[in-house]
Amino acid sequence: MIINSGNLAILFKAFNAAFQRGFGGVSPLWDKVATMVPSTTGSEEYGWLGDIPGMREWIGDRHIHNLKGHDYAIKNKKFELTVGVPRDKVEDDQYGVYSPMMEMLGQSANQHPDELVFALLAAGFATECYDGQYFFDTDHPVIQADGTEGSVSNMQAGAGTPWYLLDTRRPLKPLILQRRKTPEFVRQDDAKDDNVFNRDELVYGVDDRKNVGFGFWQMAFGSKDTLDATNFDAAMAAMGAFKGDHGKPLGVMPNLLVVGSGNRAAAKAVIEAERLANGASNTNFKAVDVLVVPWLD
């Protein structure tokens, strides 16, 4: 191939098509547990997470809820993945062997939110959320019905492989994927570019801006104990009993059990077996959906 602007544009179009094939061939998992929130600045504030009021009978004037100013923000980060193609390969018409690489570039770009979201979920036992406590913690502060401060746990200690019970049917899911810029396939292939002039290399890559954070801890329960019927029932009961400030029930109804590959068999036994080993009916049969996530291993 003769290296000129017209041919380089054609080559970029072909590489971009391969990138898009790879990108579109991915079935993301992050959207099962996280809500995508668009971002317009370098950082977004989520102080309102501390106070979601409920409806009340309208008697007299409206009661205006001043949302609590919790100091919780998600700062966007830049991400990139870049590859180089030797200029000689293009001149010798050997650029076709790089199409699979561009396709893998697209695949990696679309899988990256999965990696971020589930890494954060796994880190929830030691990472703070909006109330200053770890996302999975034993003492989230809550104002009780009598006005005093109490504490609520959304975790179960243990030494086993972690598993997670979530309520994902709310407008804001337990985790947040904040996106400032969608992945963009870009190039540096002009003869005046440093990489071409100094290294005789055409460069292609993808970049974006995003980050992840926690939503409501009340919509999640994390356990490090054995995944069995007893512990699953305990987690379901704990989440169903969650109350907001002043004792108002939150109506939490878990619908998703998230596990890594190591807990797959246990999750299937607890949720998807119609009968127990002794032949009795499984009261947890299809109680929730099961999501097996390789990023949690």
Phi, psi and omega per residue, in radians:
M1 nan 2.308 3.031
I2 -1.284 2.262 -3.108
I3 -1.444 1.809 3.016
N4 -2.531 3.003 -3.027
S5 -1.077 -0.648 -3.132
G6 -1.152 -0.808 -3.139
N7 -1.202 -0.618 3.098
L8 -1.157 -0.603 3.091
A9 -1.159 -0.696 3.095
I10 -1.126 -0.736 3.125
L11 -1.102 -0.746 3.124
F12 -1.099 -0.679 3.114
K13 -1.084 -0.719 3.130
A14 -1.179 -0.764 3.112
F15 -1.130 -0.663 3.124
N16 -1.145 -0.652 3.090
A17 -1.100 -0.708 3.091
A18 -1.136 -0.728 3.095
F19 -1.021 -0.804 -3.111
Q20 -1.159 -0.594 3.067
R21 -1.086 -0.809 3.119
G22 -1.112 -0.729 -3.140
F23 -1.095 -0.789 -3.097
G24 -1.322 -0.259 -3.130
G25 -1.446 -0.001 -3.115
V26 -1.679 2.369 3.002
S27 -1.831 1.694 -3.051
P28 -1.107 2.661 3.072
L29 -1.863 -0.346 -3.021
W30 -1.025 -0.590 -3.063
D31 -1.259 -0.103 3.039
K32 -1.328 -0.406 -3.034
V33 -2.194 -0.158 -3.053
A34 -2.285 2.639 3.047
T35 -1.772 2.336 3.085
M36 -1.457 2.174 3.127
V37 -2.045 2.105 3.116
P38 -1.220 2.567 -3.129
S39 -2.133 2.505 3.138
T40 -2.090 -0.032 -3.139
T41 -2.350 -3.076 3.141
G42 -1.243 -0.380 -3.104
S43 -2.655 2.534 3.122
E44 -2.096 2.403 3.141
E45 -1.599 2.413 3.117
Y46 -2.218 0.688 -3.125
G47 -1.082 -0.445 -3.112
W48 -1.212 -0.161 3.141
L49 -1.044 -0.383 -3.069
G50 -1.352 -0.144 -3.047
D51 -2.666 1.772 3.047
I52 -1.977 1.727 -3.061
P53 -1.262 2.745 3.093
G54 -1.814 2.965 3.113
M55 -1.240 2.694 3.056
R56 -2.515 2.829 3.084
E57 -1.141 2.371 -3.108
W58 -1.460 1.760 3.087
I59 -2.167 2.044 -3.090
G60 1.354 -2.609 -3.132
D61 -1.246 2.738 3.023
R62 -1.032 2.530 3.053
H63 -1.714 1.932 -3.065
I64 -1.514 2.135 3.128
H65 -1.568 2.064 3.023
N66 -1.534 1.949 -3.038
L67 -1.150 2.403 -3.112
K68 -1.114 2.527 -3.092
G69 -1.666 1.012 3.072
H70 -1.110 2.464 -3.106
D71 -1.555 1.444 3.138
Y72 -2.343 2.098 -3.115
A73 -2.378 2.656 3.059
I74 -2.027 2.060 -3.125
K75 -1.663 2.236 -3.130
N76 -1.179 2.572 3.089
K77 -2.140 2.666 3.067
K78 -1.604 2.455 3.082
F79 -2.331 2.589 3.125
E80 -2.632 2.757 2.997
L81 -2.543 2.152 -2.973
T82 -2.293 2.458 3.087
V83 -2.295 2.684 3.111
G84 -2.006 2.470 3.091
V85 -2.053 2.089 3.129
P86 -1.000 2.338 -3.114
R87 -1.050 -0.591 3.133
D88 -1.067 -0.617 -3.130
K89 -1.124 -0.621 3.123
V90 -1.258 -0.774 3.119
E91 -1.054 -0.605 -3.108
D92 -1.588 0.232 3.103
D93 1.022 0.615 3.101
Q94 -1.862 0.278 -3.079
Y95 -1.223 -0.313 -3.113
G96 -1.071 -0.504 -3.122
V97 -1.209 -0.207 -3.130
Y98 -1.623 -0.111 3.113
S99 -1.040 -0.764 3.082
P100 -1.055 -0.577 3.105
M101 -1.117 -0.737 3.125
M102 -1.165 -0.599 3.093
E103 -1.151 -0.707 3.094
M104 -1.177 -0.536 3.068
L105 -1.075 -0.773 3.102
G106 -1.130 -0.699 3.105
Q107 -1.079 -0.793 -3.139
S108 -1.091 -0.690 -3.127
A109 -1.108 -0.677 -3.104
N110 -1.428 -0.356 3.094
Q111 -1.506 -0.297 -3.042
H112 -1.028 -0.720 3.069
P113 -1.023 -0.618 3.057
D114 -1.006 -0.827 -3.109
E115 -1.058 -0.760 -3.113
L116 -1.193 -0.829 -3.064
V117 -1.103 -0.837 -3.061
F118 -1.356 -0.432 2.998
A119 -1.143 -0.677 3.108
L120 -1.189 -0.717 3.106
L121 -1.023 -0.790 3.138
A122 -1.134 -0.517 -3.133
A123 -1.477 0.034 -3.056
G124 -1.102 -0.347 3.115
F125 -1.324 -0.209 -3.093
A126 -2.437 0.343 -3.135
T127 -2.233 2.303 -3.045
E128 -1.295 2.585 3.018
C129 -1.945 -2.815 -2.971
Y130 -1.103 -0.479 -3.084
D131 -1.577 0.129 3.114
G132 1.493 -0.100 3.075
Q133 -1.685 2.846 2.996
Y134 -1.047 2.591 -3.114
F135 -0.979 -0.813 2.995
F136 -1.756 1.925 -3.024
D137 -2.597 2.884 -3.114
T138 -1.635 -0.173 -3.022
D139 -2.494 1.027 2.980
H140 -1.193 2.239 -3.126
P141 -1.279 2.314 3.122
V142 -2.439 2.414 3.065
I143 -1.399 2.143 -3.095
Q144 -1.433 3.037 -3.068
A145 -1.025 -0.557 -3.123
D146 -1.532 0.104 3.091
G147 1.589 -0.128 3.114
T148 -1.492 2.811 3.139
E149 -1.578 2.263 3.061
G150 -2.104 -2.990 3.119
S151 -2.404 2.614 -3.100
V152 -2.264 2.461 3.107
S153 -1.821 2.417 2.997
N154 -2.199 0.640 3.119
M155 -2.586 2.814 3.097
Q156 -2.288 2.112 -3.092
A157 -1.311 2.843 3.111
G158 2.887 -3.087 -3.124
A159 -2.076 0.266 -3.095
G160 -1.636 -3.006 3.094
T161 -1.326 2.215 -3.064
P162 -1.092 2.599 2.987
W163 -2.465 2.810 -2.930
Y164 -2.395 2.329 3.086
L165 -1.960 2.218 -3.005
L166 -2.275 2.647 2.904
D167 -1.884 1.895 -3.039
T168 -1.917 0.278 -3.059
R169 -1.659 0.060 3.122
R170 -1.509 2.794 3.084
P171 -0.978 -0.601 3.051
L172 -1.941 2.005 -3.137
K173 -1.323 3.026 -3.056
P174 -1.041 -0.451 3.117
L175 -2.146 2.823 -3.092
I176 -2.158 2.258 2.926
L177 -1.846 1.902 -3.117
Q178 -1.685 2.129 -3.058
R179 -2.067 2.106 3.089
R180 -1.641 -0.636 -3.105
K181 -2.539 2.277 3.131
T182 -1.303 2.718 -3.132
P183 -1.006 2.333 -3.109
E184 -2.234 2.229 3.104
F185 -1.466 2.163 -3.034
V186 -2.277 2.958 -3.088
R187 -2.513 2.738 2.910
Q188 -2.369 1.675 -3.052
D189 -2.346 0.163 3.105
D190 -1.336 2.516 -3.123
A191 -1.042 -0.392 -3.140
K192 -1.486 -0.216 3.119
D193 -1.183 2.509 -3.081
D194 -1.008 -0.709 -3.085
N195 -1.140 -0.592 3.124
V196 -1.319 -0.784 -3.085
F197 -1.205 -0.770 -3.034
N198 -1.532 -0.616 -3.032
R199 -2.035 -0.008 3.133
D200 0.964 0.813 -3.014
E201 -2.399 2.337 3.023
L202 -1.600 2.327 -3.031
V203 -2.011 2.339 3.092
Y204 -2.298 2.595 -3.121
G205 -2.933 3.140 3.113
V206 -2.310 2.494 3.063
D207 -2.488 2.700 3.058
D208 -2.739 3.077 3.078
R209 -2.336 2.223 -3.118
K210 -2.941 3.093 2.971
N211 -2.933 3.036 -3.124
V212 -2.211 2.759 3.106
G213 -2.782 3.139 -3.114
F214 -1.666 2.532 2.968
G215 -1.654 -2.240 -3.122
F216 -1.455 2.166 3.081
W217 -1.140 -0.419 -3.116
Q218 -1.146 -0.263 -3.127
M219 -1.685 0.244 -3.079
A220 -2.574 2.616 3.067
F221 -2.426 2.222 3.134
G222 -1.983 2.373 -3.135
S223 -2.252 2.454 2.998
K224 -1.944 0.153 3.105
D225 -1.564 3.074 -3.133
T226 -1.051 2.376 3.060
L227 -1.458 1.718 3.080
D228 -2.470 3.105 -3.058
A229 -1.064 -0.699 -3.112
T230 -1.096 -0.838 -3.119
N231 -1.261 -0.589 3.065
F232 -1.116 -0.782 3.107
D233 -1.057 -0.688 3.134
A234 -1.120 -0.712 3.122
A235 -1.165 -0.740 3.104
M236 -1.062 -0.776 -3.125
A237 -1.139 -0.716 -3.133
A238 -1.097 -0.787 -3.122
M239 -1.193 -0.665 3.112
G240 -1.117 -0.411 -3.114
A241 -1.614 -0.032 -3.114
F242 -1.050 2.382 3.090
K243 -2.201 2.648 3.041
G244 -1.479 -2.978 3.101
D245 -1.045 2.516 3.121
H246 1.192 0.406 2.974
G247 1.380 0.227 -3.120
K248 -1.384 2.119 3.120
P249 -1.021 2.454 -3.112
L250 -1.606 -0.233 3.140
G251 1.162 0.584 -3.138
V252 -1.248 2.244 3.129
M253 -2.307 1.660 -3.100
P254 -0.990 2.469 -3.129
N255 -2.341 0.005 -3.065
L256 -2.520 2.230 3.041
L257 -1.842 2.068 -3.078
V258 -1.878 2.205 -3.105
V259 -2.425 2.776 2.945
G260 -1.486 3.076 -3.110
S261 -1.039 -0.534 -3.122
G262 -1.163 -0.401 3.125
N263 -1.854 0.170 -3.088
R264 -1.029 -0.894 -3.085
A265 -1.084 -0.717 3.131
A266 -1.125 -0.718 3.128
A267 -1.120 -0.739 3.121
K268 -1.107 -0.676 -3.132
A269 -1.168 -0.692 -3.103
V270 -1.297 -0.665 -2.963
I271 -1.855 -0.611 -2.946
E272 -1.911 -0.011 3.041
A273 -1.524 2.189 -3.128
E274 -1.218 -0.528 -3.108
R275 -2.279 2.632 3.101
L276 -1.388 3.033 -3.111
A277 -1.054 -0.505 -3.131
N278 -1.531 0.069 3.110
G279 1.621 -0.165 3.131
A280 -1.268 2.735 3.114
S281 -1.155 2.502 3.095
N282 -1.530 1.925 -3.098
T283 -1.208 -0.238 3.114
N284 -1.760 0.184 -3.126
F285 -1.033 2.084 3.124
K286 1.028 0.460 3.122
A287 -1.132 -0.585 3.093
V288 -2.502 2.955 3.002
D289 -1.470 2.712 3.109
V290 -1.969 2.258 3.087
L291 -2.094 1.996 3.113
V292 -1.673 2.150 -3.004
V293 -2.094 1.998 -3.139
P294 -1.136 -0.411 -3.128
W295 -1.235 -0.154 -3.135
L296 -1.639 0.009 -3.137
D297 -1.634 nan nan
